[in-house]
């Protein structure tokens, strides 16, 4: 009985995995299973749909903000009756504040673990979600021909290092780890597409083989190992090796740190599983997750409403991840980003439209300038707006990405990771 008949007969159900072509082509990982050397991890969280930066990171010190948004603006953090205004921004530095639904971020700011960045994004003028996300994930604005994502290029350029020649933060032999780069998504995201091996999965529980019993699984494994080469042979052998690593780490038995409770949302549970992989020691170097729902053209709301609800789940999920990782945050950096911001003026349907510059958050235990909002503020006066309608860009997203790749992950060949960009150190913000 050949494999195709065996699979078609229903004895084996393999989950759909987002595996890069090179991962599928390799016939065996030929690696030992002990835990990888603890190294640095970068977690990238993408807010798809263009998050409204002006209501996320509120410039309450700019009077033009309130003139442009009479209904949507977040109130100043002025004291009311001796207590903080619950509907007002959470004051950071006297000029910027957090949306009140980002209250979970304030303790991280107080501990020096949160660095917001304003007026940051793509130099491209596009207001297309598809194009803007593509440019940000490939790291090549206005170049549609780029075939790989910037995180995959980092993986390829960094490669494998020997114990005696590893760059700071790199784990020896990390390039061969099947879980070196993981996306908690149904398919491989653009940012991780490319030649280097990547695993994409909806959940750790789904990264498994479901059979009619242990004996059936052993017989199926034997078929993959000994059968003639075909379309499923390469992917099968790699999958079984990856499963061995995952079983050895046993992340399914994971329990969050005492007192930590993740939101039950899909986003919250995906961050929980990133923590599982980090603490299981499977060699995770790059992790990615995304969350939609940020395209607030209609009924966006101010301190309450559609955006507020989305921000609450977003911040509580990240705060749970940070608390769960504990002192491991010294080796972890979390980056949040969105393809662009939104218009300064509210529209006629209680929302905002596609804009230009946005906001990011960098979270970690090794920030260089704690309690500082980074980026030059361009102002919101009519004459200061980009094309007369949007927050102007003052920081290219590649300045942030390249600083994190270099200072946190130890990347040395930045021009290969960000082709066509010449800023690098002279444009870095000094976040790390």
C-alpha positions as CSV (number, residue, x, y, z in Angstrom):
1,X,0.0,0.0,0.0
2,X,1.6,3.3,-1.1
3,X,1.6,6.5,0.9
4,X,-1.0,8.3,-1.2
5,X,-3.5,5.5,-0.8
6,X,-2.7,5.2,2.9
7,X,-3.2,9.0,3.4
8,X,-6.3,9.0,1.3
9,X,-7.8,6.2,3.3
10,X,-8.0,8.5,6.3
11,X,-5.6,6.7,8.6
12,X,-3.6,9.9,9.0
13,X,-4.7,13.5,9.2
14,X,-1.9,16.0,8.9
15,X,-2.7,19.6,9.8
16,X,-2.0,22.3,7.4
17,X,1.3,24.0,8.2
18,X,2.8,27.1,6.7
19,X,6.3,25.7,5.9
20,X,8.7,27.5,3.6
21,X,9.8,25.7,0.5
22,X,13.3,25.1,1.7
23,X,11.9,23.6,4.9
24,X,9.8,21.2,2.8
25,X,12.8,20.3,0.6
26,X,15.2,19.2,3.4
27,X,15.0,15.5,4.0
28,X,16.1,15.5,7.6
29,X,17.2,18.0,10.3
30,X,19.8,15.5,11.7
31,X,19.9,17.4,14.9
32,X,20.2,16.5,18.6
33,X,17.1,17.1,20.7
34,X,18.5,18.8,23.9
35,X,17.4,22.3,24.6
36,X,19.0,25.1,22.6
37,X,21.3,27.5,24.2
38,X,19.4,30.5,25.6
39,X,19.7,33.4,23.2
40,X,17.9,36.5,22.1
41,X,14.4,36.5,20.8
42,X,12.6,39.2,18.7
43,X,8.8,39.1,18.7
44,X,7.1,41.1,16.0
45,X,3.3,41.9,16.4
46,X,1.6,43.3,13.4
47,X,-1.7,45.3,13.8
48,X,-3.3,44.8,10.4
49,X,-5.7,47.4,9.1
50,X,-3.8,50.6,10.0
51,X,-4.1,51.4,13.7
52,X,-5.0,55.0,14.6
53,X,-1.7,56.2,16.0
54,X,-3.1,59.5,17.3
55,X,-5.6,57.8,19.6
56,X,-3.2,55.1,20.5
57,X,-0.3,57.3,21.5
58,X,-2.2,60.6,22.2
59,X,-0.4,63.9,21.6
60,X,-2.5,65.7,24.1
61,X,0.1,68.5,24.3
62,X,-0.7,69.5,20.7
63,X,-3.8,71.7,20.7
64,X,-4.4,71.0,17.0
65,X,-5.2,67.4,17.9
66,X,-8.4,68.5,19.6
67,X,-9.4,70.9,16.9
68,X,-9.2,68.1,14.3
69,X,-11.1,65.5,16.4
70,X,-14.0,67.2,18.3
71,X,-15.7,63.8,19.0
72,X,-12.9,61.2,18.7
73,X,-10.1,62.9,20.6
74,X,-9.0,61.4,23.9
75,X,-9.3,63.9,26.7
76,X,-6.2,65.3,28.5
77,X,-5.1,63.5,31.6
78,X,-6.2,66.4,33.8
79,X,-7.3,65.6,37.3
80,X,-11.0,65.5,38.1
81,X,-12.0,65.8,41.8
82,X,-8.6,64.7,42.9
83,X,-8.5,61.5,40.9
84,X,-7.4,60.8,37.3
85,X,-9.9,61.3,34.5
86,X,-10.9,57.7,33.6
87,X,-11.7,58.9,30.0
88,X,-8.5,60.8,29.6
89,X,-5.1,59.8,28.3
90,X,-2.7,58.1,30.6
91,X,0.1,60.7,31.0
92,X,3.6,59.6,30.0
93,X,5.7,62.8,29.8
94,X,3.5,65.8,29.8
95,X,2.9,65.8,26.1
96,X,2.1,62.2,25.1
97,X,-0.3,59.8,26.8
98,X,-1.6,56.3,26.2
99,X,-5.2,55.6,25.3
100,X,-7.0,54.7,28.5
101,X,-7.5,51.1,27.2
102,X,-3.7,50.8,27.2
103,X,-3.6,50.9,31.0
104,X,-1.8,47.6,31.0
105,X,1.2,49.3,29.3
106,X,1.6,51.9,32.1
107,X,3.4,49.6,34.6
108,X,5.8,48.6,31.8
109,X,6.5,52.3,31.2
110,X,7.1,52.9,34.9
111,X,9.6,50.0,35.0
112,X,11.5,51.4,32.0
113,X,10.4,48.5,29.7
114,X,8.3,50.4,27.2
115,X,9.6,52.7,24.5
116,X,6.9,54.3,22.3
117,X,7.8,55.7,18.8
118,X,5.6,58.3,17.1
119,X,5.5,59.6,13.5
120,X,7.1,56.4,12.3
121,X,6.3,54.3,9.2
122,X,6.9,53.8,5.5
123,X,8.1,56.6,3.2
124,X,5.8,55.2,0.6
125,X,2.8,57.4,-0.2
126,X,0.5,54.4,-0.7
127,X,-2.7,54.2,1.2
128,X,-3.4,50.7,0.1
129,X,-3.5,48.2,2.9
130,X,-2.1,45.4,0.7
131,X,0.8,47.4,-0.7
132,X,1.7,49.1,2.6
133,X,1.8,45.8,4.5
134,X,3.8,44.3,1.7
135,X,6.4,47.1,1.8
136,X,6.7,47.0,5.6
137,X,7.1,43.2,5.7
138,X,9.6,43.0,2.9
139,X,11.4,46.1,4.2
140,X,11.5,47.6,0.6
141,X,9.1,50.5,0.3
142,X,7.6,51.0,-3.2
143,X,9.4,47.8,-4.5
144,X,6.8,45.3,-5.4
145,X,9.2,42.8,-6.9
146,X,10.8,41.8,-3.6
147,X,10.3,38.1,-3.1
148,X,11.3,37.6,0.6
149,X,10.5,39.2,3.9
150,X,13.1,41.1,5.9
151,X,13.0,38.7,8.8
152,X,13.7,35.8,6.5
153,X,16.6,37.7,5.0
154,X,17.9,38.2,8.5
155,X,17.7,34.5,9.2
156,X,19.5,33.7,5.9
157,X,22.2,36.3,6.4
158,X,22.8,35.5,10.0
159,X,23.0,31.7,9.2
160,X,24.6,29.2,11.6
161,X,27.4,30.1,13.9
162,X,29.9,28.0,15.7
163,X,30.2,28.3,19.5
164,X,33.4,30.2,19.2
165,X,32.2,32.7,16.6
166,X,28.5,33.5,17.5
167,X,27.4,37.0,17.4
168,X,26.0,38.4,20.6
169,X,22.8,36.8,21.5
170,X,23.0,34.0,19.0
171,X,22.7,30.4,20.0
172,X,25.3,28.1,18.5
173,X,23.8,26.1,15.6
174,X,20.6,28.0,15.9
175,X,20.1,28.1,12.1
176,X,19.4,24.4,12.1
177,X,16.7,24.5,14.8
178,X,13.2,23.8,13.3
179,X,11.6,26.3,15.6
180,X,14.2,29.1,15.1
181,X,11.5,31.2,13.4
182,X,7.8,30.6,14.1
183,X,4.7,32.5,13.0
184,X,1.5,31.9,15.0
185,X,-0.5,32.3,11.8
186,X,-2.4,30.0,9.5
187,X,0.1,30.6,6.7
188,X,3.6,31.9,6.4
189,X,3.4,35.7,6.6
190,X,5.1,37.9,4.1
191,X,7.7,39.1,6.6
192,X,9.0,35.5,7.0
193,X,8.7,34.3,3.4
194,X,12.0,33.3,1.8
195,X,14.7,30.7,1.6
196,X,15.3,30.1,5.4
197,X,13.2,27.5,7.2
198,X,10.1,28.9,8.9
199,X,7.2,27.2,10.7
200,X,3.7,28.7,10.7
201,X,1.0,27.2,12.8
202,X,-2.3,28.3,14.3
203,X,-1.5,26.7,17.6
204,X,1.0,24.2,19.2
205,X,-1.8,21.7,19.7
206,X,-2.5,21.7,16.0
207,X,1.2,21.0,15.2
208,X,0.7,17.4,15.8
209,X,-0.1,14.1,14.0
210,X,-3.5,12.7,14.6
211,X,-3.7,8.9,14.0
212,X,-5.7,5.9,15.0
213,X,-3.1,5.0,17.5
214,X,0.6,4.9,18.4
215,X,1.3,1.8,16.2
216,X,-0.3,3.6,13.2
217,X,1.9,6.6,13.8
218,X,5.0,4.4,13.9
219,X,4.1,2.7,10.7
220,X,3.4,6.0,9.0
221,X,6.8,7.3,10.1
222,X,8.4,4.2,8.6
223,X,6.7,4.9,5.3
224,X,8.1,8.4,5.2
225,X,11.6,7.3,6.1
226,X,11.9,4.3,3.7
227,X,9.6,5.1,0.8
228,X,10.7,6.5,-2.6
229,X,11.0,10.3,-2.9
230,X,7.8,12.1,-3.8
231,X,6.0,15.4,-3.0
232,X,5.1,14.4,0.6
233,X,8.3,12.6,1.5
234,X,10.5,15.6,2.2
235,X,7.8,17.5,4.1
236,X,6.9,14.4,6.1
237,X,10.4,13.7,7.3
238,X,11.0,17.3,8.4
239,X,7.6,17.3,10.1
240,X,8.4,14.2,12.1
241,X,11.8,15.6,13.2
242,X,10.2,18.9,14.2
243,X,7.6,16.9,16.2
244,X,10.3,15.1,18.0
245,X,11.8,18.4,19.1
246,X,8.4,19.7,20.2
247,X,7.6,16.5,22.1
248,X,11.0,16.6,23.8
249,X,10.3,20.2,25.0
250,X,6.7,19.2,25.9
251,X,5.2,22.7,25.7
252,X,1.7,21.2,25.9
253,X,2.2,20.8,29.6
254,X,3.0,24.5,30.0
255,X,1.4,26.6,32.7
256,X,1.8,30.4,32.8
257,X,3.7,32.0,35.7
258,X,1.7,32.4,38.9
259,X,-0.9,35.1,38.7
260,X,-0.7,35.5,34.9
261,X,-3.9,35.1,32.9
262,X,-3.9,35.6,29.2
263,X,-7.1,36.9,27.4
264,X,-9.1,34.1,25.8
265,X,-8.9,35.9,22.4
266,X,-7.1,34.3,19.6
267,X,-4.4,36.9,19.9
268,X,-4.0,36.4,23.6
269,X,-3.7,32.6,23.2
270,X,-1.1,33.0,20.4
271,X,1.1,35.1,22.7
272,X,0.7,32.5,25.4
273,X,2.0,29.9,23.0
274,X,5.0,32.1,22.0
275,X,5.8,32.1,25.7
276,X,5.5,28.3,25.7
277,X,8.1,28.0,22.9
278,X,10.5,30.5,24.5
279,X,10.4,28.8,27.9
280,X,10.5,25.3,26.4
281,X,14.0,26.0,25.0
282,X,13.4,25.0,21.4
283,X,15.7,27.7,20.0
284,X,13.1,30.3,19.1
285,X,14.9,33.4,17.8
286,X,12.1,35.1,15.8
287,X,8.4,35.0,16.5
288,X,5.5,36.7,14.7
289,X,1.8,37.1,15.3
290,X,-0.7,39.5,13.8
291,X,-4.1,40.8,14.8
292,X,-6.7,42.5,12.6
293,X,-9.6,44.9,13.2
294,X,-7.8,48.2,13.1
295,X,-9.5,49.7,10.0
296,X,-11.8,52.1,11.8
297,X,-13.6,54.0,9.1
298,X,-16.9,54.0,10.9
299,X,-17.8,54.4,14.6
300,X,-14.2,54.3,15.8
301,X,-15.1,55.7,19.2
302,X,-12.9,57.7,21.6
303,X,-12.1,56.5,25.1
304,X,-14.8,53.8,24.6
305,X,-16.0,52.0,21.6
306,X,-14.5,49.9,18.7
307,X,-10.9,51.0,18.9
308,X,-10.9,51.0,22.7
309,X,-12.1,47.4,22.8
310,X,-9.4,46.3,20.4
311,X,-6.7,48.1,22.3
312,X,-7.8,46.5,25.6
313,X,-7.3,43.0,24.3
314,X,-4.1,44.0,22.6
315,X,-2.4,45.5,25.6
316,X,-3.7,42.9,28.1
317,X,-2.3,40.1,25.9
318,X,1.1,41.8,25.6
319,X,1.2,42.6,29.3
320,X,0.4,39.0,30.2
321,X,3.3,37.8,27.9
322,X,5.7,40.2,29.6
323,X,4.7,39.1,33.1
324,X,4.8,35.5,32.1
325,X,8.3,35.7,30.7
326,X,9.6,37.5,33.8
327,X,13.4,37.9,33.8
328,X,13.6,36.3,30.4
329,X,12.5,39.8,29.1
330,X,16.2,40.7,29.4
331,X,16.7,38.6,26.3
332,X,13.4,39.4,24.6
333,X,12.3,42.4,22.6
334,X,8.7,42.9,21.5
335,X,8.0,45.2,18.5
336,X,4.4,46.3,17.6
337,X,3.8,47.9,14.2
338,X,1.0,48.7,11.7
339,X,1.1,49.5,8.0
340,X,0.3,53.2,8.3
341,X,-1.7,55.6,10.5
342,X,-5.0,57.3,9.9
343,X,-6.1,60.8,9.0
344,X,-5.7,63.6,11.5
345,X,-9.3,64.8,11.0
346,X,-12.2,62.6,11.9
347,X,-14.6,61.8,9.0
348,X,-18.3,62.2,8.7
349,X,-19.1,58.6,9.9
350,X,-17.4,58.8,13.3
351,X,-14.2,57.3,12.1
352,X,-10.9,58.0,10.5
353,X,-9.5,57.1,7.0
354,X,-6.2,55.8,5.7
355,X,-3.3,58.0,6.6
356,X,0.5,58.1,6.6
357,X,2.8,57.9,9.7
358,X,1.9,55.8,12.7
359,X,3.2,54.6,16.0
360,X,5.2,51.6,17.3
361,X,6.0,50.2,20.7
362,X,9.3,48.6,21.6
363,X,9.1,46.5,24.8
364,X,12.0,44.8,26.6
365,X,14.3,44.7,29.5
366,X,17.3,46.3,27.8
367,X,16.0,49.7,26.7
368,X,18.6,52.4,26.4
369,X,16.4,55.4,27.2
370,X,13.6,54.2,29.5
371,X,10.6,56.5,29.9
372,X,11.1,58.3,26.7
373,X,8.8,58.6,23.7
374,X,11.1,58.4,20.6
375,X,10.8,60.1,17.3
376,X,10.6,63.8,16.3
377,X,7.1,65.2,16.5
378,X,6.1,67.0,13.3
379,X,3.1,68.8,14.6
380,X,-0.6,68.8,13.6
381,X,-1.1,72.3,12.4
382,X,-2.7,72.3,8.9
383,X,0.5,73.4,7.2
384,X,2.5,70.6,9.0
385,X,0.4,67.7,7.7
386,X,1.5,65.3,5.0
387,X,-0.5,66.1,1.9
388,X,-2.6,68.4,4.0
389,X,-4.3,65.6,5.9
390,X,-2.0,63.1,7.6
391,X,0.6,62.9,10.4
392,X,3.9,63.5,8.6
393,X,6.7,60.9,8.8
394,X,9.9,61.6,10.7
395,X,11.2,58.1,11.2
396,X,11.6,55.5,8.5
397,X,10.4,52.1,9.8
398,X,13.7,50.6,8.5
399,X,15.6,52.7,11.1
400,X,13.7,50.9,13.9
401,X,13.9,47.4,12.2
402,X,17.6,47.6,11.5
403,X,18.4,48.9,15.0
404,X,16.6,46.0,16.6
405,X,18.2,43.5,14.1
406,X,21.7,44.8,14.9
407,X,21.6,45.7,18.5
408,X,19.3,42.9,19.7
409,X,19.9,40.0,17.3
410,X,23.4,40.8,16.4
411,X,22.9,41.2,12.6
412,X,26.0,42.4,10.9
413,X,25.1,42.6,7.2
414,X,22.3,45.1,7.3
415,X,22.5,46.2,3.6
416,X,21.6,42.6,2.7
417,X,18.7,42.6,5.0
418,X,17.4,46.1,4.0
419,X,18.6,46.6,0.4
420,X,18.2,50.1,-0.9
421,X,18.3,51.7,2.5
422,X,21.2,53.9,3.5
423,X,20.1,55.3,6.9
424,X,21.1,52.7,9.4
425,X,23.1,54.0,12.4
426,X,22.7,57.7,11.5
427,X,18.9,57.3,11.7
428,X,18.7,55.0,14.7
429,X,16.7,56.3,17.6
430,X,18.8,54.8,20.3
431,X,16.0,52.6,21.6
432,X,18.2,49.8,22.7
